[in-house]
Amino acid sequence: MLKGGLVGIQQALPSLKPSEKKVADYILGNPEKVVNYSVQKLAAHAEVSEATIVRFSRTLKCKGFQELKLRIAYDLNNNGDSDDSYQEISIDGSVSSLIHSVSHNNMQSIKDTLSVLSEVETEKAIDSMRKARKIAVYGIGASAVIAEDFKQKLTRIDRWCEAAYGFDEQATISANLCENDAVLGISNSGQTEDIIQSLKLAKENGAAVISLTKFGDNPVSQLADITLYASSLEKSIRSGAMSSRISMLNVVDILYIGIASGNHDQSIEKLENTRKAVKPSKREG
């Protein structure tokens, strides 16, 4: 399904070159007009070269300008009357306002992620991790929480998964990976140096590298064999990492269910085993 043109442009803005940013600004200001433009007409209005339009489309993970227009048209036709904007969270607001705003923004973050998460790349990631001898998952700071969540889920279905939250530990794991392994690098910014260096080492050893970052080109996604993206558009008092956390947790849930469903009966058996194992620590309700 061709979607996510406008969300993708907004997400990619910080990483665009100056000439590409001119194109992005024009499209965001005139999306209804652009869907009827040719490459030549958009280049003239945005005051850039035709080559810039083609390059910009590819930056947005589109095969060309025609595909980008189709994605924008889809967005315009499916906005409806719902409020798709993020809401400011007021420090002095009521508890009722706080509950509504935070919940609305979290739901919007997941909705925006659906626009930039490729079904093809997600299927590749699931297939790669299903076949992997070992799965390594790396995250630092807020991303470490997501990495730990993924490891806990995979452990429950008896998949060999190692999670690491600092460079020394990540590098040690990467040094012992091979072509039968897969590594998932999680970084909202895609700029975390420890993650970059750890993934480089894993790639040199032949492991399949999967990235989960905000949308757009960044050093982490450029290293990856398989690229997954999550939304990070919210610009309220919450930090970018907090904004992306819910959407990234949603992505790892998708990956987990995809991996588990590859051997459904065995996964159910393993989940039941772990449930029974921890039952003595739970009080009866």
N, C-alpha and C positions, 0 to 999 in steps of 0.2 A: 504494500500500500504506500502510495506516494504522499507523504505528509511531513510536517515539521519544518517547512521552509522558513517561516517567520521566526519561530522559536530558535532554530538553528542559527539564523543570522544574528539574533540578539545574543546568543551564547558565545558566538565566535568573535564578536566585536573586539574584545580586549587583545586578541592575538592577530588581528588583521593588519596587513600593510596599509600605509596611508592611502594609496590609490584604491585598494579594496574597501577601505572604510568609507570612502566617498560613495561607492556603489551601495554599500550596506545602508548608509544613512538615507540615500535617495529611495531605495526600495522600502525601507521601514516607514518613510513619510508618504509614499505613494504606491502602496501594494496593489490597489485596484487598477491603477494605470499600467503598472509594470507587466501584469499578466497578459496584456495585449501588445507589448512592445517586442520588437526584434532586437537582436544583439546590437545592431547599428544604432537604433533609436535610443536604447538605454545608455549606450556609450556616449551619445551626444548629450543627453540630459544630465548624466552624472559627470560629464566632462573628463572622461577617461578613455583609454584605448579599447578597441574591441577585444584585444588579447586579454585585457584586465578582466573583462566580463567573463570570458571563458575560464580564466584562472580562478576567479572568485567562485564560480559555480563548482569547480572541482574542489576548492577549499571547503565548500559546504557539503562535500561527499556526493555530489551529483555528477552524472556523466556529462552533462552539458547544461546550457542555459534553458533549453526546453524542459528538462526534468525539473530544474529549479522553479520554473514558472508553474508547472503542474503541482508542485508541492505548495507553493504560495496560494494557488487557486483552491486547493483542498482546504487549507487553513481558513481562507476567507469564507468558504461555503459551510464550514463546520463550527464557526464561532458561536452561532446562535445568539441567544440573549443572556447567556450566563456571564457572570463576572469572572473574567480570566486574568484579572490583574492581582498582584500580590497586595496585601493590606498592610499598612503601617501598624506596628505594634506600639501602642502608647504606654509609656512607663506609668503614667498617672491614670490609665483607663480602668474601668471596672473589671471585676473578675469575669463577668459575662462577656465583655468585649475581648478580654484576653483569651478566653476559651474559644471564641468564634474565630478570632484572627489567626491564632497559632494553628488551629485545626484546618482552617481554610487554606493557609499557606502550605501546610504539609500536603494536603490533597492536591493543590495546584502544582506542587513540585513533582509529584508522581505523574500527574497528567502531562506536564511538559516533558518529562522523561520518556513517556510513551511516544512522543513525537520525534525524538532523536535516537532512540534505541533501535538498532537495526535487527530485524528478525533473522536475517541471514547470518550476521556476525554472532548473534546470541546462540543460534543453532550450532555454529562452528565451535563456540566456546564450550557448550554442553558436551558436544561429541568429543572434543579434545580431552576434557576432564573425565568423561566416562571411561575413555581408553587409557588414561594415564596410570602408570604404576604408582606415582606419588604426586600429590598436589601441594604446591607451596603457595602461601598467600602472604603478601607483604602490605603493611600499612603503618603509618607513623602519625602520632597525634590523634586527631578525631578519626582518621582513617583506620587506625589500629582497632577501634571499637568494631568497625564493620568487618575487618579481617578476623577478629576473634569470634564474632557471631557466625561467620561462614565456617570457620574451623569447628566450632561446637556442633553445628548442624551436620557436617560431614562425618565427624567422629561418631555421632549417634547411628549412622548407617554403616559404620565400620570401614570408612574410606581412609586411606593413609594420607593425612593432611598435616602439614607443619606450618604454623603461623609464626611470623617474626615481626618485631616492632622496632628494631634498631639495626643500624648498618652491619655491625659485627655479626649479629645472629643471622641476618639476611644473607650476607656474603658467605658465611659458613655453609648455609643450606644450599645456596646457588652453586658453590664449588663442587658439590656432590650430586647435582642433578645431571640427567642424561636425556637422550632423545626420546625416552619412554615416559618422561615426566612433563608436567605442565605447571606454570607459575602464573598467579594472578597478582598484578601490581595495582594497588588502589591508591589514588592520589587525586583529590579534587582539582587542584591546580595543574597537575601534570608536570610540575616543576621541581618536585622534591628530589634533591640530589642523591640522597641515600637510596631511594627507590630506583632512580635512573641507573646508578652504578651496579646495584644488585641485579637488575633485570639484564643489563649488558652481560654480566658474568653468566647468568643463567642461559642467555641466548648463545653465548660462545660455547657452552657445553651441550647445546642441541635441544634444550627444553623448549616446548611451545610457550610463547610469551603472550599473555592476555592482559590487556589494560582496562581499567575502569576509571575514567576521569570525566571532567566536565567536557562539553562538546567543543570541538575545534582541534587544530593541530597544536601539539605540545610535545616536549621531549619524551614523555612517557608513552604517549600513544604512537609516536613515530617509531619507537623501538618495537612495538608489539606486532605479532603476527595476526592477532585478532583484537579489534578495538570495540569496546563497549563504552557508552556515554550515559551520563545522568545529568539531570537539569540542575543548574545553579544560578537561577535568574534573580532570586529574591534579593532586594537591596534595603531591607529594613535594619533595625538595630541588631538583629541576629547576624552572626558572621557568616561568610560564605560556606565554611565547613559545616556549620549547623544547618544551613539551608539545604545542602546536598545530602545530609546524613540519611534522611528518610527515603529519598529517592534511591540512594545507593543500597540501602538495606533491602529495598524492594527488588532491585536488580539481583542481589545475591540470593534472595528467596527464589527468584525465577530460576537461577542457575542450580540451586540446591534441588528444587523439585524436578528439574529436567534431568539431573544426574540420578536422583533416586528412582525416577520412573523408568530408567533404563533397565532396572532389575527390580520390578515392583514387589514381587513376593518376598525376595530376600531383604529388601529395604524395610518392609513391614515387620518381618521377623526380627531384624536388628533393632528397630525402634521399640518393639515390645520387650526385647531383652534389656535394653537400657532403661525403659520405664520400670521394669521389675527391679532392676539393680538399685535404683534410687528411691524406690517406694518405702523402705524402712526409715528413711530420713524425713518422710512426710507424715504429719499428723492426720488422722482420719477426720473428715469434716462431719 
